Amino acid sequence: MGLNSKIKSLIFACCSVVTIAALAGFASSRQNEKKCEKVSINIDNEYNNYFIGEEEVRDLLTREGERKLEGLPNQEIDLKNLEKRIEAHSFVKEAEVYKGLDGNIKVSIKQNRPIARIIRPDQDVYIDAEGNMLPLSDRYTARVIPITKTQSGRPFGRDFFQDSTGQAYISLLRFIEADQFWKAQLAQMHIDEKGKVSFLPQVGEHTIEFGKPNDMEQKFKKLMVFYKEVLPVMGWDKYKRVNVEYEDQIICE
């Protein structure tokens, strides 16, 4: 390719970029001139949580109805600010607010998912899969395992599940939440002053002594042996205590 051809190609490329930029600017300008006629809200209820409803979202968007979005030009709507308002809600994990090609506002929300309920003397709270504490809700009661704790041990403060020790309990709760059998069978979890875990079952009069929240798969495998092979033979009311804390042992009394 000659020098003149290269110069022509370069000029053509530059003109193309300028043209595209101009068209993009024109399209953006036309988009900003459009008015919002409708706000569409989608709340992800993948886990059947209903901790925030469409009406609450609209109140957050409009500051309790003081500034409705319908009728506003697109250029007067701050999408990032609207997202921050929605994400300030305790049960909102992620929020996306964006404009459609028609100028209308669309809102997509993913909710936080409680995996346990902490029983406290002052006020019960939920915890989510990351160990964050969430308030109880007037809208919906989550069917999750309740947790109690011996008062002489480390209290259930907001930081309890955040360090490496606390995260081990979150891993245990995630394991239970993901397993349909254990999620249905384990009625309550207790943490004693030494950090050891015990469970009360939905069916049966026994206490399950689990020990520290480690080696979960092995311990639950042993516990499944107890449920599938021991209880059907000996009877559900035979034992008051089953311990799977120690390696290669199941202690039944």
C-alpha positions in Angstrom: 0.0 0.0 0.0 1.3 3.4 -1.0 1.7 6.4 1.3 -1.3 8.1 -0.3 -3.5 5.0 0.3 -2.4 4.8 3.9 -3.2 8.5 4.5 -6.6 8.0 2.8 -7.3 5.0 5.0 -6.3 6.9 8.1 -8.5 9.9 7.2 -11.4 7.5 6.5 -10.9 5.8 9.9 -10.8 9.1 11.7 -14.0 10.3 9.9 -15.7 7.0 10.8 -14.8 7.4 14.5 -16.1 11.0 14.5 -19.3 10.0 12.8 -19.9 7.2 15.2 -19.2 9.5 18.2 -21.6 12.1 16.7 -24.3 9.5 16.2 -23.8 8.2 19.8 -24.0 11.7 21.2 -27.2 12.4 19.2 -28.7 9.1 20.4 -27.8 9.9 24.0 -29.3 13.4 23.6 -32.5 12.0 22.2 -32.6 9.4 25.0 -32.2 12.2 27.7 -35.1 14.1 26.1 -37.5 11.2 26.6 -39.7 11.1 29.7 -40.2 8.2 32.0 -43.8 7.1 31.7 -43.5 3.8 33.7 -41.4 2.2 36.3 -41.1 -1.6 36.1 -39.8 -3.5 39.1 -38.6 -7.1 39.2 -37.7 -8.7 42.6 -35.8 -12.0 42.4 -37.6 -14.5 44.8 -35.4 -17.5 43.9 -35.5 -18.8 47.4 -39.1 -17.8 48.1 -38.1 -14.8 50.2 -40.5 -11.9 50.3 -38.7 -9.5 52.6 -39.2 -6.5 50.3 -42.2 -5.8 48.1 -42.9 -3.6 45.1 -44.6 -0.9 47.2 -41.5 -0.6 49.4 -39.2 -0.3 46.4 -41.4 2.5 44.9 -41.2 4.3 48.3 -37.5 4.1 48.2 -37.3 5.3 44.6 -39.7 8.3 45.2 -38.7 9.2 48.8 -42.1 8.0 50.1 -43.9 9.5 47.1 -42.4 13.0 47.3 -40.6 12.8 43.9 -42.3 10.4 41.5 -40.3 9.3 38.5 -43.2 9.1 36.1 -43.2 12.3 34.0 -39.6 13.2 34.6 -37.2 13.6 31.7 -34.4 11.0 31.6 -31.7 13.6 32.2 -33.2 14.5 35.6 -33.1 10.9 36.8 -29.9 9.8 38.6 -29.7 6.0 38.2 -26.8 5.5 40.6 -28.5 7.5 43.3 -31.6 5.4 42.9 -29.6 2.2 43.2 -27.9 3.4 46.4 -31.3 4.2 47.9 -32.6 0.7 47.2 -29.4 -1.1 48.3 -29.7 0.7 51.7 -32.5 -1.6 52.5 -31.3 -4.5 54.7 -32.8 -7.2 52.6 -31.5 -6.0 49.2 -28.3 -7.7 48.2 -28.0 -6.1 44.7 -30.0 -3.5 42.8 -29.8 -2.4 39.2 -31.7 0.6 37.9 -31.5 1.3 34.2 -33.3 3.1 31.3 -35.0 1.2 28.6 -34.9 2.3 24.9 -38.4 3.7 25.5 -37.2 6.0 28.2 -38.9 4.1 31.0 -37.1 3.0 34.2 -36.5 -0.7 35.0 -35.5 -1.9 38.4 -34.0 -5.4 39.1 -33.5 -6.5 42.7 -31.7 -9.5 44.2 -32.7 -10.1 47.8 -30.5 -11.2 50.8 -31.2 -14.7 51.9 -31.3 -15.5 55.6 -29.9 -19.0 56.4 -30.5 -19.0 60.2 -32.2 -17.1 63.0 -30.2 -16.1 66.1 -32.2 -16.3 69.3 -31.1 -13.4 71.6 -32.4 -12.1 74.9 -32.9 -8.6 73.5 -34.0 -9.1 69.9 -33.7 -12.0 67.5 -32.0 -11.4 64.1 -31.3 -13.3 60.9 -27.9 -14.0 59.4 -27.3 -14.3 55.7 -24.9 -16.7 53.8 -22.0 -14.2 54.3 -22.5 -13.9 58.1 -24.2 -10.5 58.0 -26.9 -9.8 60.5 -30.4 -8.9 59.2 -33.4 -7.6 61.1 -36.6 -9.6 61.4 -39.3 -8.7 58.9 -42.9 -7.8 59.3 -43.6 -9.1 55.8 -42.3 -12.6 56.0 -40.8 -15.2 58.4 -38.0 -17.3 57.0 -38.1 -21.0 57.7 -34.5 -21.3 58.8 -32.8 -23.0 61.7 -32.8 -21.1 65.0 -29.5 -20.8 66.9 -29.1 -20.4 70.6 -25.8 -19.9 72.5 -24.6 -20.4 76.1 -24.4 -16.9 77.6 -21.1 -17.5 79.3 -19.4 -17.8 75.9 -18.6 -15.1 73.3 -21.8 -13.1 72.7 -23.7 -13.0 69.4 -22.3 -9.5 68.4 -22.4 -8.2 64.9 -18.8 -9.5 64.3 -19.4 -13.0 65.6 -19.6 -14.7 62.2 -17.0 -12.4 60.5 -13.6 -13.9 61.5 -12.2 -17.3 60.6 -13.7 -18.9 63.7 -17.2 -17.5 63.0 -17.0 -18.3 59.3 -16.7 -22.0 60.2 -20.2 -21.8 61.6 -21.4 -20.1 58.5 -19.9 -23.0 56.4 -21.8 -25.4 58.6 -25.1 -23.5 58.1 -24.6 -23.4 54.4 -24.0 -27.1 54.4 -27.3 -27.7 56.2 -29.2 -25.2 54.0 -28.0 -27.0 50.9 -29.1 -30.4 52.0 -32.8 -31.1 51.9 -32.7 -33.9 54.5 -30.7 -32.0 57.2 -32.6 -28.8 56.5 -35.8 -30.6 57.3 -34.5 -32.8 60.2 -32.5 -30.3 62.3 -34.9 -28.2 64.3 -32.4 -26.2 66.4 -28.7 -25.5 66.8 -26.9 -24.6 70.0 -23.3 -23.4 70.5 -21.8 -23.9 74.0 -19.2 -22.0 75.9 -16.4 -24.0 74.2 -17.8 -23.4 70.7 -19.1 -26.9 70.3 -22.3 -27.4 68.3 -25.3 -29.6 69.2 -28.6 -30.1 67.4 -32.2 -30.9 68.4 -34.0 -32.9 65.7 -37.5 -32.5 64.4 -38.1 -36.3 64.8 -36.8 -38.2 67.9 -36.0 -37.3 71.5 -32.2 -37.4 71.2 -29.6 -34.6 71.2 -27.0 -34.6 68.4 -23.5 -33.7 69.7 -21.7 -32.5 66.7 -18.6 -30.9 68.2 -16.6 -28.0 66.6 -17.9 -27.0 63.1 -15.3 -29.0 61.2 -15.1 -32.2 59.2 -18.8 -31.6 58.3 -19.1 -34.2 55.5 -17.6 -37.0 57.6 -19.7 -36.1 60.7 -23.0 -35.9 58.7 -22.1 -39.3 57.0 -21.8 -40.9 60.4 -25.0 -39.2 61.5 -26.8 -40.6 58.4 -25.6 -44.1 59.3 -27.3 -43.6 62.7 -30.5 -42.5 61.1 -30.6 -45.2 58.4 -29.1 -48.2 60.2 -29.4 -47.8 63.9 -32.7 -46.0 64.6 -34.8 -48.3 62.3 -33.6 -51.3 64.3 -33.4 -49.9 67.8 -36.3 -47.5 67.6 -36.6 -43.7 67.6 -37.0 -43.4 71.4 -34.1 -45.7 72.3 -31.4 -43.1 72.6 -31.2 -39.7 74.3 -27.8 -38.7 72.9 -25.8 -39.4 69.8 -22.2 -38.1 69.4 -20.4 -37.8 66.1 -17.6 -35.5 67.3 -14.8 -38.0 67.3 -13.1 -39.5 64.3 -14.3 -43.0 63.3 -16.8 -43.1 66.2 -20.5 -42.9 66.7 -21.4 -42.8 70.4 -25.0 -43.6 71.3 -26.5 -43.5 74.8 
